[in-house]
Every structure is written in structure tokens, then in C-alpha cells.
Amino acid sequence: MRTRGGGRYSLYFHGAFSILGNDMKAIILAAGASRRLKPLTDGVPKCLLKIGDKTLLEQQLDAIDHAGIGEAVIVVGYFKEMIIDFFGTSYKGIRTVSYVENPDYAVTNTIYSLYLARNHFLNDDFVYFNADVLFQRDIVKLLIECRESNVLAVDYKKCGKEEVKFTTDSKKRIVKLAKTIPVGEAEGEFIGIAKFGKNITIPFAEALERYSTSGERNLFFEKAVEDILDKDLFVPLDVSHIPNIEIDFPADLKKAQEEVYPAILAYDRSTPEQR
């Protein structure tokens, strides 16, 4: 068996990720209007911005396909028709691509978008993606291979106020997950990609519903995750060594295009011994 996690948490891995991936779904949140990227997103959703020779969402779906995941559900809203027309109902080895609309995308947040997609993940293992994350595809493979059911991909680093941060307990289980965690207390950033096991999906959907039906639809979905951290084991997967970036601002997009994407290409060309 092999372990990964920089000594912070030993995660045991299965083999044959392509087989395991076929048992999972991908849930991608791509509904937002990306106001912080305007005017770049005045006529296009953020996930269709080009990074290298492909759009951001193409990069994600390529990683999902590489991991052997056969079904993807995309929550759409802002310029939904552009996304649906671009990808259609299948993509490469992903047999089924379906869509859930968030018609209230302008006044809600990720907690409501994921609530609307709940019927697509109840009682199923799934991998969650924010559609604005550029990352090297091994991250998905490592999440799927991990023996633990509930795993959050994280970057151990010094964070600012904007990042979704996390803390762990003495057993290295995640105990806090929020933007509001004090910078000095945070261990690092949750990068917006996670694996959820089927056993946690019902309490997770209940938490999403609780907020979405009580006037708190503008929260981040991590609030619902925080509510279920005591229901099952949630662990961090350290991907600090693998190129990734969340794109919120024009400076992030510039960095993604000029630094992170070239780093991904270099990582792809490297050997395991060089990484």
C-alpha cells in the first residue's frame, strides 16, 4: 500500500482508479455570473474562458474522463445555453452529461446550486467540482483512489481572507471548513474539489435543504459540509505539490494562463521521481 499526505494524514489507496471511477458521478457547479471577473465574463460564463487551447470546463471534463467517471452533472445558470450547446449530452468517454438549472443564480450561491442537484447524488458516491478551478488531472485520480469515503483536496499554505480554509484535530480529521476561519488558525485552503461517499449523502442533502428552504440560499456549500463533519470521517488530501488554482479575479486568470497552465504541462511531462 502507498500513502500520501505529506505526513499529515496517511491515506491508504485502492488501485485501478479507472474501474472505481465508473461507479461515481461528477457534480460540477457552473451557475454563477462571475461578477468579479467582469468585463471578461460580460458575454460568456467563466467556465468557458480559455486556458491554453481549451476552456476551463473542458480541462475539468478531460480530468473527469481520464479518471474513468462515466457521468457528469453540471449545474448551470448564467449563459446556460452556451454551456449546454458547447458540451451537449456526452463528452469523450463520459457517457452522460446532464444539466440542472439554477434559475436564481444571480441571488443565490453554491449551497442552493448543489441543493438543486441533490437527486443526482443521493445514495451515490460522487466527486464535487467548483467549475472555476484549473488543476492537473492527477488530483481526481488520487481522490478516487483514496480509501476514505469523504476526502477534501487541500493546499497546505498561508491563506488570505478570500480562501475557503480548514482546520483539523489531533487525529487529522477536518473539524472546520469556512472562509471565516481566522487566517492565523487555518492550516490551508480547500481547493474546491472533493469526494463524498454514498453513506453521507442523505444527511448532506438534508443540510443543503435546511439552508436552501430557510432563506439562506446565498451561503457557500461548505456551510452544509460543516454541519455534517461530525456525522462521518472527513479527511484532507494534500495536493500542494500538484498545480491548481481557483479563478475568481482577473489576476487569478492571468496567473492561471501564464504560470499554472504551463506548470500543469510540465507536470504532465515529468516522471513520478521528478515530482
HELIX and SHEET records of a PDB file:
HELIX    1   1 PHE A   17  GLY A   21  1                                   5    
HELIX    2   2 ARG A   35  LEU A   37  5                                   3    
HELIX    3   3 LYS A   46  LEU A   48  5                                   3    
HELIX    4   4 LEU A   56  HIS A   66  1                                  11    
HELIX    5   5 LYS A   80  PHE A   87  1                                   8    
HELIX    6   6 THR A  110  LEU A  116  1                                   7    
HELIX    7   7 ARG A  118  HIS A  120  5                                   3    
HELIX    8   8 ASP A  138  GLU A  145  1                                   8    
HELIX    9   9 LYS A  198  ILE A  200  5                                   3    
HELIX   10  10 THR A  201  SER A  212  1                                  12    
HELIX   11  11 GLU A  222  ASP A  227  1                                   6    
HELIX   12  12 PRO A  250  LYS A  255  1                                   6    
HELIX   13  13 ALA A  256  VAL A  260  3                                   5    
HELIX   14  14 TYR A  261  ARG A  269  1                                   9    
HELIX   15  15 PRO A  272  GLN A  274  5                                   3    
SHEET    1   A 7 THR A  96  GLU A 101  0                                        
SHEET    2   A 7 GLU A  71  VAL A  76  1                                        
SHEET    3   A 7 LYS A  25  ALA A  30  1                                        
SHEET    4   A 7 PHE A 126  ASN A 130  1                                        
SHEET    5   A 7 GLY A 188  PHE A 196 -1                                        
SHEET    6   A 7 ASN A 150  TYR A 156 -1                                        
SHEET    7   A 7 PHE A 234  ASP A 238  1                                        
SHEET    1   B 7 THR A  96  GLU A 101  0                                        
SHEET    2   B 7 GLU A  71  VAL A  76  1                                        
SHEET    3   B 7 LYS A  25  ALA A  30  1                                        
SHEET    4   B 7 PHE A 126  ASN A 130  1                                        
SHEET    5   B 7 GLY A 188  PHE A 196 -1                                        
SHEET    6   B 7 LYS A 165  THR A 168 -1                                        
SHEET    7   B 7 ILE A 174  ALA A 178 -1                                        
SHEET    1   C 2 LYS A  50  ILE A  51  0                                        
SHEET    2   C 2 LYS A  54  THR A  55 -1                                        
SHEET    1   D 2 VAL A 133  PHE A 135  0                                        
SHEET    2   D 2 ASN A 244  GLU A 246 -1                                        
END                                                                             
